[in-house]
Amino acid sequence: MLLNYFRIAWRNLWRSKGYSAINILGLAIGLATCLLITLFVADELSYDRHHRNADRIFRINADFLVNGNAFRERQTPAPLAAVLKKDYPAVENTARLLSFGDRKILVKKGRETLMEENTVAADGSIFDVFTIPLVSGDAKTALSKPFTMAISESMALKYFNSTDIIGKTLQTDNVNTYEVTAVFRDMPATSHLHLNFIRSLVGNPEDNDNWMSDNFDTYVLVRKGIGEKELNQYMKEITKNYMETSLKTLTGSDIADIERSGGHFRYDAIPLTKIHLHSDITAEIEPSGNIQYVYIFCVAALFILLIACVNFMNLSTARSAGRAKEVGVRKALGSHRSHLIVQFLVESVLTSCIALVLALCLTFLLLPYLNQLSGKAIGAGMLLNRWLLPALIGVIIVVGLLAGSYPAFFLSSFEPVKVLKGKLASGFRGSWLRNSLVVFQFSTAIILIIGTLVIYSQLGYIRNRQLGYDREQVLVLNNTASLWIHAKAFRAEVLQVPGVKSGTMTAMLPTSLMQNTAIYSKDAARSAGQVMGLAEWNVDADYIPTLGMEMAAGRNFSPRFPTDTNTIIVNETAAKLLGFTDLNNRILYAGGQPFNVIGIVKDFNTGSLRTKIPPVVMRLASRADCMAFRVMSNDFPGLIRKIENLYHATPGMTGQPFRHAFLDDDFNRLYLAEERTGKIFLTFAAFAILISCLGLFGLVTYAAEQRTREISIRKVLGASATGIVRLLSGDFLKLVAIAILVSSPLAWLLMNQWLQGFAYRIHISWWIFAATAILAVVITLVTVCTQAIRSALANPVESLR
């Protein structure tokens, strides 16, 4: 009996091939889009969950607001980890990482020197806190001695063509030689840490007892039952017991003083599994995700799936009205109502199952495109997740049953005589439910379109905003610390190259996310309320002109003034924080030494526009961590080759890697996540529009069929083709207009919330809503007119027959 139901269902699908194709394709595209978003979200939520004790690992972050100056960072004092483990039994173990920030290390390979990233120095307990499987070596002793190092499996194969390398050595940074004591498996893609080299912390000079210097990432493994709240209470006690005396000496204020003035000085714990999506630290070890994007994509997936399901139900219910006579005939011939119910439900479920198979095929085909857009490496194997396929099958069955419920329970209840006499209403305008579903479809598509336009408008604002510096045509050389004493001579030679206008040596560029915070006081005694942490930048006299910055007051550093080594320049934000309205006898103290403030530079954005401009103080110092040159040339490749030749011609630099970039490229990389989000959003919005158009095309085709005789009579009585098109499109345009009115306020609320994540952002303009409305109307007209024109041009005689 069941086989017979399937046979009849297949015949009905085949007989209405056009409607069946539209129905199946629309649902398949919706399911595939939802699947792709689900894979993306599942990948984002899986970060750091591969660790055996992931639910018991926390990282300690610093959170300070002192004298109006706020900053958050992931680093903590060196002695914190030992105190946590010693004084609090609830802490099972700790591990510290000393990261190198943006700096890459140099590794010797034969006669060649290569540049590598993802290097840290760490305690040996890193292997106890984290789950880092070893290929070779002993985790207990791997980092127990100075100048020992564990390296990743891929690095072992790269430098030694083997993982059996315990006892071999690697020379790094042209200075230190490290013994390889362990080889560990490459860390999974879903990890907030991807380490290639782990050096021993034993003997590191930064491993000291200074409580007022935050240099280490501190991870804590707690015992079962201990959570964030308890760990934060421990940190409050440690701050009070171990840091307050040093804090009072350094700032002139204790914790109570700071809190009375509306500030705070604290360290907070963040669960390991939340770091990737929930951390608000801008200078993470690696670029992190954003939980807001996960929420946005979850909602988008849900609504796109609903659009597809609405399409499916709309077309199924619309077509079912046309089968009223079939129901009447079958009931007149003796069919039971239960048989008709089962028949309609089987047809609907069969259609949805075919759509599921097609959706899985589309997902496999589109997964590489998603990986390219998102920068991920999601494997098709995730589709075999133990919960994903059962959930999909469940959704398909539910959708099939819901879509088939109208013909199954409603049509089968009519009396055969009434049906055969044509007393069953079947017009398009008579279905308020179907009209509501069309409004829902287009409302969702409009929200996605508005979201896409807002994201790209914000990105355009970021690219075109006046940053306070000129990032165009600035060549950055990153591996210049190796030049040592030859740095100034190299810079002078580069300045002689035609096309190079100016150049600077520095330890900090505006595109860097890392900040070096130093303590400055307005008086020598460090009185309460007079001390604050300022972002300290070591620059030379050519820094400000090379980067196109402007002075708001005073002057720049100058070689003509030898005493400028005892002077500083502050930015406008720092001047405002310090209360400097002029430069008359303005002095700041650092480490007991007075510094005359000789200038105020106009505010310039540092790092990302997600954060406000920090208070910055510039000190004159020769640091060759990187160099920046303002260039002007019609042959940039040739210019770069000349500079590279000079670099390699410098004593000791033969075979050294030459790493360069342009400042505007570094700036654009800060917003890579938003760029990718915009492209993904645009893709999903296109899919939503396509699904809606498929449904709309199916409905207008059905509406035209239902009104074939009406259209023919109107044409016989003199109606024009334009009038017929207007007749058919009018109903749908009304529905789209309602969708625009409903969705626009909701889209504004959602995207305004997203923009709150940027300190500098656009105001959502009216033109975005106007453009979206016009686009929605145009799409509707094109879709409707495609079928309406065909109906309007049909021969009325044939239709009336």
VEXTIMAR-84916 format. One record per residue: residue in one letter; x, y, z of N, C-alpha, C in turn. Coordinates in steps of 0.1 Angstrom, whole numbers, plus 5000, padded with zeros to 4 digits. Last residue first. Layout:
REM VEXTIMAR-84916
AXYZXYZXYZ ...
END
This chain:
REM VEXTIMAR-84916
R488652834751488252694747488552594758 L489953044762488453034765487952894761 S492553004753492252994767490852974770 E492253044725492652914730492352894745 V491453314726490553214720490953074726 P493553464736492353444744491453334739 N496853374734495653384725494453364734 A499053564756498453434751497253464743 L500053794766500253774752499653644746 A499653764794498953874787499053854771 S501353554800499853534801499153634793 R503753674796503453554788501953534788 I503653874815503653914800503253794792 A503753724838502553804835502553844820 Q506253614840505153524837503953604833 T507853844842508253734833507153644830 C506654004861506354034847506853924838 V507653894885506153884882505953904867 T510353954883509953814885508453794881 V510354224880511054144870510553994871 L509054304903508454334890509054244879 T510754224923509454174922508854184909 I513054374917513154224917511754164916 V511954624921512454584908512554434907 V511354614949510354634939510754594925 A513954584960512954484962511754494952 L515254814951515754684946514654574948 I513755004965513655004950514154874945 A514454934991513054924987512954924972 T517154974991516654844993515254824988 A517255254987517855164977517355024978 A515955335011515355364998515955274987 F517755245030516455185030515755215017 I519955395023520055255024518755185023 W519155655026519355605012519455455012 W519255725052517955695046518155625033 S522055575070521455675062520055625056 I523355525101522555455090521755555083 H526355675106524955675110524155615098 I529455485111528555565103527155575111 R531955515137531055445129530155535121 Y534155435161533955535151533155465140 A534055215178534155345184533855455174 F531954945171532955035166532855175173 G529754815181531054755183532154835178 Q527454935172527954985185529354925188 L526754815149527654925148528154975161 W524854635158526154585153527154695153 Q522754805164523354735175524754685171 N522054885139522554985148523254925160 M521154645129522354695124522954805132 L518654615144519754515144521054565140 L517254855138517554815152518754715152 W516954835110517654945116518154915131 A515354605108516754605102517554715108 L513054705119513754595125515154585121 P512254905101512654935115513354825122 S511954735077512954845078513254885092 S509954545077511354505080512254615082 V507454675073507654585085509154565088 L507754805048507354885060507654805073 I508354585032509354695033509054775046 A506054445033507254385038508354485040 I504254615020504054585034505354525040 A505354594995505354725002505154705017 V504854334988506254374990506354504997 L502054344986502754254997504154294999 K501754504965501254544978501854464989 L502954354945503654474949503054524962 F501054154942502354114948503154244952 D498854284931498654214944500054194950 G499954384906499454474917499354404931 S500454204887501554244896501154324908 L498154154873498754044880499854094890 L497454414864496554344872497154234880 R499654484848499454564860498454484870 V499354294828500554284836500354364849 I496954394818496954264823498154244832 G497854644808496754644819496754504825 T499554574789500054644800499154634812 A497854454770498854364777499454434789 S494554594775495854584769496754494776 A491154484769492254514779493554504772 G488954424753489754534750490954564759 L487554194757486754314759487654444757 V489454004754488454014744487654144745 K490854054778491554084765490454094754 R488953964797489454104797490054144784 I488953694790487653774788488053924788 S491553624797491053604783489853694780 I491553664825492453744816491953734802 E489553474832489353624835490253704826 R490853234825489553284818489353424820 T493053244843493253234828491953284821 R493553244869492753354864492853364848 Q495153034875493853044882492953144875 E497453104861496652984857495252994863 A498253324876497953344862497053224857 A498853194900497753294900497353324886 Y501053034892499752964897498653064896 T502853234886502453134876501153064880 V503053344911502453424900502053334889 L504253134925502953184929502253264918 G506753094912505752984913504353034916 F507853344917507653304903506553194903 L508053334944507253434938506853394924 G509953134947508653114953507653214946 L512153254934511553124929510153104934 C512453474950512053494936511553364930 S513353364974512053434974511553454959 I515753254965514653164970513353234970 L517153484958516853384948515753294953 I517253614983516553674972516153574962 A518853434997517553465002516653524991 F521253444981520453324982519053344986 A521953714987521653674973520853544973 A522453685014521353775010520953744995 F524653525013523453475019522253555015 T526553705001526153574994524853525000 L526553915019526153935006525753804999 F527653775041526353835042525753855028 I530253725031529353615035527853665035 K531153985028531053895016530053785019 G531054075055530354145044530054055032 T532953905067531553905071530653965060 R535253985054534753845052533253835055 E535454245065535454225050534854085047 E535554185092534454255087534254245072 A538054055092536853985097535654055092 L539854245083539654135075538354055079 Y540754475093539254465091538954345082 L543454475093542754495106541254465105 R544154475067544154345074543454355088 N544254745061543054665056542954525063 F546754805073545454865078544254785074 D548454665056548354625070547154685077 D547954805033547654665033547554615048 D548955055040547555045037547054905037 L551755005042550955035054549455025052 F552954715026552554855025551654885037 A555854525035554454535032554154685031 H558554275037558054415035556554415033 R561454115045559954115047559454255046 F563953915036563554055035561954055035 P566053695055564753725048564453875048 Q569553675048568453705057567153735050 G571553645029570753525032569653555042 T573453895044573353805033572553685037 M573854065066572454045062572253955049 G576454125072575754025081574353995076 P576354455059577154345065576254255075 T574054485032574454535045575254415052 A572954365010574354415009574954465022 H570354325016571254205016572654245015 Y569554595014569354525026570254405027 L569954654987570754724998570654655011 N568154484976569554464973570354534983 E565754594986566154464990567654434987 I565754834972565854834986566254704992 K565454734946566654814949566854814964 R562954614948564154524945565454604949 I561354834952561454734963562654644960 L561554944926561955024938562254924950 G560354754910561754784908562354854920 P557654754920558454634921559954664920 F556955024914557154984928557954854929 D557255254894557755114893558055064907 N556555504898555755434888556155284887 S556655634932557255564920556255514911 M557355724963556655774951557355724939 V557155654998557755634985556855694974 R558255665031557255725021557855725007 F559055395050559555485040558355535032 A559755255082558755295072559255405063 M561054975099561255105093560155135083 C561354825132560854825118561154965113 D563154835153562254715151561654705137 A565055015160565054975146564254845144 R565055315177564555175178564455125163 S566155575194566555495182566155355183 A563755815205564655695208564955625195 L561756035220562756025210563755915214 R558355935227559755965232560755955221 M554956025229556155995220557456035226 V552055905243553255995245554355935236 V548555895239549855855235550855955238 P545455775248546455875251547855825248 P543755615220544255615234545155735236 I540755635203542155675203542655685217 K538655345208538855485208540355515208 T538155065186538555125199538855275198 R537655005161536654945171536955015184 L539555075144538555175147537455125156 S542754935155541454925148540555045153 G545755115157545054985157543754995149 T544955455162545955355164545255215164 N544355765146543855635150544955535151 F545556065161545555975150545155835155 D545356405170544956275172545056185159 K548356605165546856585163546556435165 V550656645191550356605177548856575176 I552256895208550956815208550656775194 G555456945223554556945212553256865215 I557056925245557457025235556357035224 V557256865278556356845267556556955257 N560156745294559456855289558556825277 F560456515319560456525305559556645301 P562356395347561456485341561556495326 Q562356075362563056165353562056265347 G561055885377561755985384562456085376 G559755735358560855675364561755775372 A558656035345558655885342559855835348 Y556656325345557756245351557556105348 L556256615324555756485329556956405334 I555456955322556456855325555756725329 R555157265307554457135309555557025311 N555657545303556257465314555557335318 N553057575282553957655291554357575303 L551457475263552657405265553657485274 D547857445271548957505264550257435268 T546257275283545557365273546657445266 F546156975297547157065291546357145280 G544956765311544556895313545457005308 L545456505305546356565314545956705318 L543456455286543456385298544256445309 K544356635266543056655272542956585286 A546756515259546756645264545456685271 A545856265250546656265262546656405268 T544456355227543756285237544456285250 E546556465212545456555217544656485228 N549756325222548656345213547556425220 V552956465231551756395234550656415223 I556456425232555256485224554056405228 I559256515253558256425248557156505240 T562756525261561456585258560556475253 N565356445262564656465275563356535273 T566256455237566156315243565456325256 D566556715230565256655228565156515233 T569056835233568356805245566956745243 P569856895207570356765214569656735226 F568257005181568157025196568656895203 R568456935155569157065159569057085174 P566856725151568256695153569056825158 S563756745168564656795158566056765161 F560256675172561656655176562556705165 N557956945165558356805164559756795170 R556157185186557057145175557356995176 G553057345194554457315197555157265184 A550057175183550757285190552157245192 A549456985164548357075169548957195176 M551056855136551156915150550057005152 E550256565118550256715119550356755134 M551656295097550856355109551056505110 G552956155077551956255074551056305085 L554955985083553555925083552556035081 T557056165081557056045072555655985072 P556656345102556556395088556356275078 I556956165125555756245123555656295108 Y559556055122558355975123557156055119 D561956185123561356175110559956105110 A562956165149562556295145561856295131 D561655845161562655935158562156065152 V560055685189560055725175561355815173 N558255485210559555535208559755565193 W555355545228555855515215557255575214 E553155445253554455505250555055455237 A550155525265550755445255552055505251 L550055575301549955635287550655535277 G548555575332549255495322549055555308 M549155835357548255755347549155675338 V548856045385549555935378548655865369 Q547456205401548356275392549056175383 G546056085421545256145410546156215400 A548456135445547256065442546456145431 S551756205433550656235442549356155436 R554456185425553456085422552256095431 A556356375428556056295440555056195437 A556556515405557656425408557356335420 D553456515386554456575396555456475400 K552156375367552256525365553156595375 S553656075355553056155366553156305363 Y553255765338553755905338552955975349 I554055435328553555525339554155655339 A553255285297554255335306553555435316 T552455025275551955125285553055165295 N552554955243553454955254552955065264 Q550254765224550554895230551554875242 M549354605193550054605206550354745211 L548454645168547454625179548054635193 S549654875144549854775154548854765164 T549255085127548454965124548754855134 P551055295135549655305138548755185136 L553955125149553255195137551755195141 M556955115167555555125167554955195155 A559655155168559155035174557655015173 T561455295140560555305151560255165156 M562755515116562955395123562155405136 T561655655084561755655099562055525105 G562055865055562055735062562155745077 S561156005023561556015037561455875043 K561055934995560956075000561456095014 V562255744970562055744984562155884990 G562855794944561455764947561155754962 P566155674943565155764937563755714940 V567755634974567155564963566055654956 Q568555754997569255794984568655734972 L567355615017566855755014567455805001 V568955385019567555375012567055515009 E571055495032571255445019569955435011 A569955555057570555655049570655615035 R569255285066568255385063568755505055 F571855185069570955125059569855225055 A572755345090573455355077572555295066 K571055265110571055405106571655415092 A571754985112570355025109570355165103 H574054865121574054915107572654975103 I573754755145574454885145574454945130 W570954575135571754615146572454745144 L569454435117570454525111571454575122 S567454305129568654225126569754315121 A565354475128566054465141567354395139 T563954455105565154545105565854545118 N561654335092562754255098564054345098 N559754505080559554455093560754385100 L559254795063560154685064560154635078 V556754955045557154915058558054785057 L555955235026556555095025557155065039 V553255405018554255395029554655255029 Q551055475002552455474996553455485007 E548855595027549055565013550555575009 R548255685052548755545051549055505036 D548755955070548555915056549155775054 Y546856025100548055995093547755945079 G544256075107545256155114546656115109 L542355945092542955875104543955955112 Q539456005078540656075080541256015093 R538055725061538055815072539455875073 N537855535041537955675037538055775048 R537655285054538755305044538955455041 I535455325070536755295076537855325066 Y533455355051533755465060535155455066 G533455105040533855225032534155345040 L532554965062533854935057534355045048 Q529955075064530955095075532355065070 S528954985039529055135042530055155053 Y528954715043529854765033529954915034 I526954705063528354645066529354705056 V524754805050525254875062526754835065 L524254625030524554755027525254835038 T523654395046524754395037525254535033 G521254485059522454445066523754445058 I519554505036519954625044521254605052 I519454235029519954335020520454455027 L518254125052519554085048520254185038 I515754255051516654275063518054235059 I514754155027515054295028515954325040 A514353885034515353925023515754065024 T512353915054513653855057514753895047 S510354025038510854105050512254045053 F509753825020510453945015510954035027 Q508653635038509753605029510453725025 F506453775049507553725058508753695049 V504853805027505353925034506553885042 V504253535022504953615012505653735018 L502753485045503953415043504853485032 S500553645040501353665052502753605050 N499453515018499953645016500853685028 R498653275029499653275019500253415017 L496753365047497853295052499053305042 W494753465031495453565040496753495045 S493653395001494453325011495253435019 G492353534980491553484991492353415002 R494053584960493853694970492953644981 F493953344945495253384952494953484963 G491153124947491853244942493053274951 S489352914952490852884950491653004946 A486552784967487352904964488752864963 L484452544955485652564964486452684959 K482452474937482152574948483252594958 G482552304916483352414915483052524926 K481152074916480452184911481252314911 L482951914929482851894915482052004908 V482652004956483952014949483752014934 K480051924962480352064962481652094954 V480251644960479351714951479751864950 P482251564980482551554965481551634956 E482851795007481951695001482151684986 F486151815022485051865014484151755008 S488351715034487151725042485951765034 S490551725018489951595020488651595028 L491351985022490651945009489951815011 F492451965049491452065045490652015032 F494351765052493251775061492151865057 A495951775028495651645035494351665043 P496452035021495551955012495151825019 Y497752105046496652185041495752095031 S499851935051498751935060497552005054 G502151955036501151865031499851865039 A503652125051503352165038502152075032 L504051965074503352095075502852135061 L505451745064504151725070503351855071 G507751875054506951805045505551785051 V508751975078508352075068507452005058 V509251735092508351835098507851925087 I511151625075509951555077508851645082 I513251815077512551785064511251715066 V513951805104513351935098512651905085 G514951545105513751585113513051705107 I517151565088516051475085514751505092 L518551745104518151785090516951695086 A519051595127518351725128517751765114 P520651385116519251355122518451485123 L522851545108522051475098520651435104 L523851655133523451735122522451665112 W524651475153523451545155522951625143 R527051365145526051275150524751345152 N528251485113528151495128526951425133 L528751485087528451355093528351355108 L529551725081528151695077527751565083 M532251725086531351785096529851755094 G533451645063533151545073532251595084 A534151855048532851805045532451695056 G535852095069535751975061534351925059 I536952425068535852335073535752215063 A538952625072539252495065538252395070 K538452985065538452865073538852735065 G537953215053539353195057539453075066 S535453275042535653285057537053265062 L535753235015535153355020535553385035 Q536752975014537553085007537053225013 N534752835026536052835032536952945026 L532752875007532552925020533952935027 Y533852734985533552874984533452934998 P533852464995535152534992534952684991 L530952434997531852435009533152505006 L529452394974529752534979530652544991 L529352114971529952194960530252344965 F528152034994529551984991530152074980 T525752164991526552195002528052154999 L524552034969524952174968525952214979 C524151784981525051794970525551944968 L522251855001523551795005524651804993 A520151934984520852034993522151984998 L519351694972519951804964520751904972 V518351574995519451514988520151614979 L516351755001517451735011518651675004 A514551724979515251854982516451834991 I513651474984514451494972515251624974 C512251525008513451435008514351454996 S510151684998511151745007512451655008 T508851504982509351624976510451684985 L508051325003508851274992509551394985 V506351485017507551435024508551385013 S504251524998504951635004506251595010 E503351264993503851344982504751464988 V502451195019503551115013504151205001 L500351365022501551375031502751305025 F498551275003499051415002500351425011 Q498051015012498651034999499251174998 V496951045038498250985036498951015023 I494551165030495451235039496851175037 L493350965014493751095008494751175016 H492950775034493850745022494250875016 S491150905050492450875056493450835044 R488850915034489551045037490951015043 H488750665009488550705023489350835025 S487150654977488450674985488050724999 G484950634959485050554971486250564980 L484550804939484850664935485050574947 A484351044953483150994946483250844943 K487051074959486051054970484750994965 R488051124934488551004942487550974953 V486651364927486451234919486851114927 G487651544947486251514945485951384938 V490351544941489951494954488451454953 E490251654916490851524917490351464930 K489251904922488451814915488951674915 A491452014936490251994943489351894936 R493852084927493651944927492251914934 G494252354931493952314918493652164916 A494952354958493652404954493252364940 S497552274957496552174961495152224958 R499052484949498852384939497752284943 A499152624973498552684961498252584951 T500452444990499052484993498352544981 S502952444977502152324980500752344982 L503752704978503552644965502652514966 N503852745006503052834997502752764984 M505752555014504352545019503452625010 F508052645001507552514999506052495003 N508252905012508152884997507452744994 V508652835038507452915035507152895020 C511152715036510052635040508652705037 A512752935028512652815019511352735023 I512353095050511953145037511753025028 L513552935070512052965071511553015057 L516152945062515452815062513952835062 I516553215066516653165052515953025051 F516253225094515253295085515353245071 L518353065103516953035107516053095097 A520553205092520353065088518853025091 A520253455106520153445091519853305086 V520753375132519453425129519253425113 C523353285129522353195134520953245130 F524553525122524553415112523553315116 I524253675145523753725133523553615123 Y525753515164524253535165523653585152 V528253545152527653405153526153425155 Y528653815154528553755141527953615142 Q528853835182527853905175527553845161 I531253705188529953635191528753695185 N533953685167532953785174531653715176 G537353575168536053595162535153695170 S540753715167539653635173538353655165 P544053685157542753745155541653655159 E546153585185545653565171544353635169 I546453715209547653645203547353625188 E544854035208544853895211546053835204 A544354325213545654265209545754115214 T541754375222542054405208543354335204 I539654195241540954245241541354255226 D537254085246537254215240538554275240 S536253745238537253835243537153975237 H534353575227533853675237534953775242 L535553395209534353475205533953585215 H537953295220537853325206536653415203 I537353255248538353355243538153395229 K535753065258535153195254536053285248 T537252855266536352825255535652955250 L538552955289539352925276538352915264 P536953215306537053075303537753055289 I538653475322537853445311537953295307 A538953675352539153545345538253525333 D540553985358539353905356539753775349 Y541854225380542254115370541054025370 R541754585385541454445388541954355376 F540954875394542154815392541954665395 H538855155385539055025391540454975387 G537155475393537955385385537955235390 G535955665409535155605397535955515389 S537255735431537255825420536555775407 R537055505446536355625450536255725439 E538855335433537455305432536655425436 I541355455440540955445426539455425424 D541255425468541255555462540855555448 A541255145470540055215474540055355469 I543855085460542655045452541455115457 D545855395464545555255466544255215459 S548055615447546755575451546655425454 G550555655437550155745448548755715452 T551555485418550555575414550155675424 L553655335431553755375416552755485413 T552855295457554155355454554255405440 K550355165452550455295460551755365457 L551254935440550355025433550355165439 S552754805460553454855448552554955440 T550454755477551654835481552454895470 E548854595461548354725465549554815470 M549554335454549854445445549654585450 Y548954145473550354145467550654265459 N546354185484547454135493548854155487 K544754275462544754345475546054315483 T545154075443545454225440545554305453 I544253855457545753865453546054015450 E541553905460542353895472543853915468 K540853905433540554025441541454025453 M541353645426542153755420541953885427 Y539453515440540853495443541653605438 Q537253605426537353645440538753625445 N537653485402537653635402537853685417 L537153225409538453265405538653415405 E534353235415535353205425536753245422 K533353295389533053385401534153355412 E534153085372534653225370534553315382 G534452795394534052875382534653015381 I534952465404535352605405535052685392 G534252215398533352285407533752435408 K537552075397536152065393535252145403 R540252325399539652195402538152195398 V541752495371541052495384540552355386 L544452625355543652505355543052485369 V545052925339544852865352543952745350 Y547553125323546453035322546352955335 T548653445315548553345326547353255324 D550953595296549653545295549553425305 F553053855309552753715307551253685305 N553554125316554154075304553753935300 D553154395335552354285329552954245316 S554454495364554854485350554054365344 M554254505391553654615384554054615369 W555554305404554054295403553454405395 N558354135398557854275396556254255394 D560053915400559053935410558354075409 N560553765367560953825379559853845389 D561253695338560653615348561153655362 E562753835321561453895324560753815334 P565053675316565153795325563853855329 N564853325318564353445311564453565320 G565353095332566453185329566053315322 V562852925316563852915326565053005322 L561052905296561053035303562253035313 S561752755264561752745279561852885285 R559652805236560952815242560752795257 I557952665211557752695225559152685232 F556852725179558052705187557652745201 N554252735169555252655162556452625170 L550852745180552252765183553152675174 H548152885180548752805170550252815171 L545352945200546852935199547252845188 H542752905197543153045197544653055198 S541752655174542452685186542852835186 T540852495151539952565160540652585174 A542952365139542552495134541652575143 P545152225164544052225155543652365150 M548752215162547552255169546352265160 D550751935155550252075151548952095157 R552251775182551351775171550951915168 F555751845191554251825194553451835182 V558751735203558051765191556551735194 A561451845225560151775223559551825209 T563851965225563651855235562251795234 V566352115208565052065206564751945216 E568152385220568152235219566652195218 Y569052685204568152615213568252465210 T571152965203570952825199570152755209 N570953305195570753195205570553065198 V571453465170572153485183572153355191 N569753475149571153495146571953505159 D567153395156567553535157568953565156 T568353065164567253165162567753305164 Q569352745155569752875159568652975155 L568652435170568252535160568752665165 T569752085175569652235178569152315166 K568751765189569251855178569051995182 G567351645209568851665211569451755200 I565151475188565451515202566951525204 I564051405164565151505164565551555178 D562051265146562951205156564251295157 T560751375126560251415139561151355150 S562251515096562051405106561451465119 N563351725083562751615075562451495084 F564151955096564951835098564451715090 Y562452165090563852195092564752065093 K559952045084560452155076561952175077 L559451875105559651815091560251925082 A559252055125560351945126560551895112 M557052205118558352265118559552165118 S555052005121555352065107556652135107 E555251965148555551855139555851905125 S556752235167555652155161556052055151 I559052205194558652255181557552175176 A560552325224559652225218559152285205 M563752395237562652435229561852315224 T566152555259565552435253564252475246 F567352755273567752735259567352595254 P567252595306567352715297567752675283 K564952325313566352385313566352505304 S562452225310562952235324564352305324 L560852145289561152285291561752315304 A560651865291560951925278561452065280 T559951705313561251765313561551855301 K557351625308557751665321559051735322 A557151535282556451655285556951715299 D559751415262559051395275558451525280 G559651305228560151385239559251365251 S557351315200558551265207558951365218 V554751405198555251305189556451245194 L552351495223553751495218554051385209 P549451695224550051565223551451575217 I548351905246549251915234549951785233 T546052035264546251905257547051925245 F547352245291546652225278546952075273 V548552175315547352255315546552235302 D550752025309549851975318548552055318 F552252175291551752045286550851985296 I552852395306551952415295551452285290 S554852355325553452315328552452335317 G557052485317556952345313555552295316 D556152815305556552725316556352575311 A557452965274556452915283557052825294 A557653185247558353125258557353075268 V556453145213556353195227557453125236 T555653205180556653165189556353225203 N554453265154553753185164554853125173 E556653255125555753325135555253225145 E559853295109558753215114557953295124 M562053315082561253395092560053315096 L565253165077563853185074563153255085 T568353165061567653205073566153235069 E570552915048569453005046568853045060 R572352725051572852855048571752965047 G570452555074571652545065572252685063 K568452765087568252635080569452625070 K567652955115568652915106568352775100 V565053185119565553045122566453005111 L563753465135564553415124565153275128 I560353545144561753505147562453455135 K558253835143558553695139560053665143 R556054035163557454005158557653855154 D553754085175553754075160555054035154 G554453905204553554005197553553975182 F555653705216556553795209555753905202 S554653595250554553605235555453715229 L554953385273555553515270555553525255 L552653215294553253225280553753375279 R552352995321552553125316553153115302 A550052795339551052805328551052945323 T549052605368549052725360550152715349 N546752395386547952415379547852555372 E544552405404545352285403546652305396 V543152595428543952605415544852485414 A542152555453541252535442541952545428 P544152635470544052495467543152465455 Y546152905467544752875465544652725461 D548852965470547953005480546552955479 K550152845448550652825461549552855472 K548952925424549152785427549452755441 L549053205427547753135425547852985429 V551753245428550953275440549653205439 A552553175402553153095413552253115426 A551153365386550853225385551353145397 L552353615394550953585397550653435396 P554853705387554753615399553253575402 A554453855363555253735363554953645375 P551254005357552554005363553153865363 T549653965324549553975339551053975344 Q547854045293549054015301548854035316 R545654125279545653985283546853955292 E544054435288545054365281545054215287 R542554755287542454615290543454535282 F542355085301542954985291542754845296 A541655425306541155285307541955205297 N541955705326542555625315542255485316 G540955825349540355855336540855775324 N542555715369542555855366542055895352 V542255405356542955485366543055625361 L541155105350540655245348541155335359 F541954785338542354905346541555025341 D542254455337541254555334541454675343 A543854165324543954285332542854385327 N542853825326543053945319543154065328 I543753485327543553605335543853725326 R541853205315543053295313542653425321 F541152865325540853015324542053085321 I539752545323540952635320540452775318 R537752365325538352405337539552495335 D536852285300535852355308536452405322 A539152155290538752285284537852355294 N540751925295540151995306539652135302 R541451845269540851755278540151825289 H540752055241541552025253540751945263 H538952115221539751985220540551955232 R537852355223537152245230537852115229 D538952565209539552525222538852415229 Y535952625191537352665194537752625208 S533352575183534252455187535652495191 L532052785172531752755186532652635191 E532952795146533252905155533052865170 D531852555136533352575137533752685146 A529152625138529652505146531152515147 V529052825119528752855133529352745142 F529652685095530452795099530252825114 L527552495095528952455096529852565100 T525352675093525452585105526952535106 I525852775068525852865079526052785092 L525352545053526652615052526852705064 L522652485059523752395063525152465063 C521452705048521352685062522452595067 T522052655021522452785027522452765043 A520652415018522052415016522652545023 L517952495023518652395032520152405030 G517652675001517452715015518152625025 I518052494980518952614981518852664996 A515852324984517252274984518252384986 L513652484981513852424994515252374995 G513952554953513852654964514152604978 L513952304941515152384940515152494951 I511252214947512452134951513752224952 N509752414934509552374948510752304954 I510652404908510652524915510652494930 A510052134901511352184901511552314909 S507252134904508052044913509452094913 Y506452314884506152344898507052264908 G507352164862507752294864507652334879 K506151904863507551914864508052054868 S503751754870503851904872505351934874 R504251494866503251554857503351704858 W506051434886506551434872505551504863 L504351444908505551534907505951544893 N502551234902502051374903503251474902 R504351014902503651054890503151194890 W505151014929506151034919505451084906 A502650944941503351074944504351114933 I502250694931501250794927501950934929 R504350564944504250564930503350674925 F503750604971504950664965504950674950 Y501450454973501450594976502650664970 N502450204968501550264958501450414960 L503950154990504650164977503750234967 L501950135009502850245010503550274997 M500849885000500050005000500950135000 
END
